[in-house]
Amino acid sequence: MSTEQATAPVGIDFPAAEWEKWEKPGAEGRVKIAYVGGQRLRLLELPAGFDEHHWCLRGHTGYVLQGEFTIHFRDRSVPCRPGMGFVIPDDEEHRSQGSNAEPTVVFVIDEVAQP
């Protein structure tokens, strides 16, 4: 049994975290962010009908909690619905577009240094 103490939190209390404004061209919403061990963990809430205008090259891993949206790649599109996870590798150009029916809530993890 190790006597070292853990250096990273075991749990992240997203319900207690404050919402912050989040925006990219075509997508304005809100986000709760935590940084742990070189990773950025985000709870994102985007309005119905959001449509990101710019292509992203950063890899993401996530899980859809609410709403349906589509991840567009240069050569294909992948629909996502509640209960689905997704993995987007680094350098794979992509952007997302929400359905007009309801907001999208998604949990996303990516490798980003804490600001």
C-alpha positions in Angstrom: 0.0 0.0 0.0 1.4 3.4 -1.0 1.8 6.2 1.5 1.8 8.9 -1.2 -1.2 11.2 -1.3 -3.0 11.7 -4.5 -2.2 14.9 -6.3 -5.3 15.1 -8.4 -8.9 15.4 -7.2 -11.0 12.2 -7.1 -14.2 14.0 -8.0 -15.1 17.3 -9.7 -18.1 19.0 -8.4 -19.6 20.4 -11.6 -22.9 21.2 -9.9 -21.1 23.7 -7.6 -19.1 25.3 -10.4 -20.2 28.5 -12.0 -21.3 28.7 -15.6 -19.1 30.8 -17.8 -19.9 32.3 -21.2 -18.5 30.1 -24.1 -18.5 31.3 -27.7 -17.1 30.4 -31.1 -18.4 31.8 -34.4 -21.8 30.2 -34.9 -22.0 28.7 -31.4 -22.6 30.7 -28.2 -23.5 28.9 -25.0 -22.1 28.3 -21.5 -19.5 26.0 -20.0 -18.1 24.7 -16.7 -14.4 23.9 -16.8 -12.0 21.9 -14.7 -8.3 21.3 -15.3 -6.7 18.1 -14.1 -3.4 16.5 -15.0 -2.9 18.3 -18.3 -6.5 17.7 -19.3 -9.4 20.1 -19.7 -12.8 18.7 -18.7 -15.8 20.7 -19.8 -19.5 20.5 -19.4 -20.9 22.4 -22.4 -24.4 23.6 -23.0 -25.2 24.9 -26.4 -28.5 26.3 -27.8 -30.7 24.5 -30.3 -29.5 25.2 -33.8 -25.9 26.1 -33.1 -23.6 25.7 -36.1 -19.8 26.2 -35.6 -18.3 28.1 -38.5 -14.7 27.2 -38.0 -12.9 23.9 -38.3 -11.1 22.6 -35.2 -8.0 20.5 -35.2 -7.8 19.6 -31.5 -8.8 16.1 -30.5 -11.7 15.6 -28.1 -13.3 12.7 -26.3 -16.8 13.2 -25.0 -20.2 12.0 -24.0 -23.6 13.3 -25.1 -25.9 14.0 -22.1 -28.8 15.9 -23.9 -29.7 16.9 -27.4 -28.7 15.7 -30.8 -25.9 17.2 -32.9 -23.7 16.2 -35.8 -19.9 16.2 -36.0 -18.9 17.2 -39.5 -15.6 16.1 -40.9 -14.3 17.0 -44.4 -15.3 13.6 -45.8 -18.2 12.5 -43.6 -20.7 13.5 -40.9 -21.4 11.6 -37.7 -24.8 12.1 -35.8 -24.6 12.0 -32.0 -27.5 11.5 -29.6 -27.8 11.2 -25.8 -25.9 8.2 -24.4 -23.3 8.2 -27.2 -19.6 8.8 -26.7 -17.2 10.2 -29.3 -13.5 10.3 -29.9 -12.0 12.8 -32.4 -8.3 12.4 -33.0 -5.9 15.3 -33.0 -5.4 16.9 -36.5 -8.8 15.5 -37.7 -10.6 18.7 -39.0 -14.1 18.8 -37.6 -16.9 21.2 -36.6 -20.3 20.6 -34.9 -23.9 21.5 -35.7 -26.8 21.2 -33.3 -30.4 20.1 -34.1 -33.1 22.8 -34.1 -35.2 20.7 -31.6 -33.4 21.3 -28.3 -30.2 22.4 -26.6 -27.1 20.2 -26.6 -25.3 19.3 -23.3 -22.1 17.4 -23.7 -19.1 16.4 -21.5 -15.8 16.9 -23.3 -12.2 16.1 -22.4 -9.2 17.3 -24.3 -5.5 17.9 -23.7 -4.9 21.6 -22.9 -2.6 23.2 -20.4 -4.3 25.1 -17.6 -4.2 28.8 -18.4 
